[in-house]
Amino acid sequence: MTATTNEWIEQFGAQNEVEYLEGTDQLKMVANINIPLASDSTDIALIRSQCGTLVKDTSWQMVFAKDEAEFNSLWENMCTQLEGLGWSTLTEYDTEKYQAIVDARIAAAE
């Protein structure tokens, strides 16, 4: 046991993360649903790739931002660029695509 571990136990009143999440009713079983989903179209794959690259690159810049102002500037610039790349189209597509899994998990839990 390290000093950090002991501090964590004292702070959260649990021996580990799982015990903490179970004790605070934040850990739930999720049904394993195996539903084949449609493959991305070429357009969606391109949007996903471009957005992914932008998020990864900008995230690293944000980690090393010299201050909160630079962090916020990077964030705003990233959000603007994401919208230009079709982020809203991607999130709408993924929301619709994965709704079948969400519905199946809800049905399995009933």
Helices and strands as residue ranges (DSSP letters): H 3-12, H 17-23, H 42-63, H 68-85, H 87-109
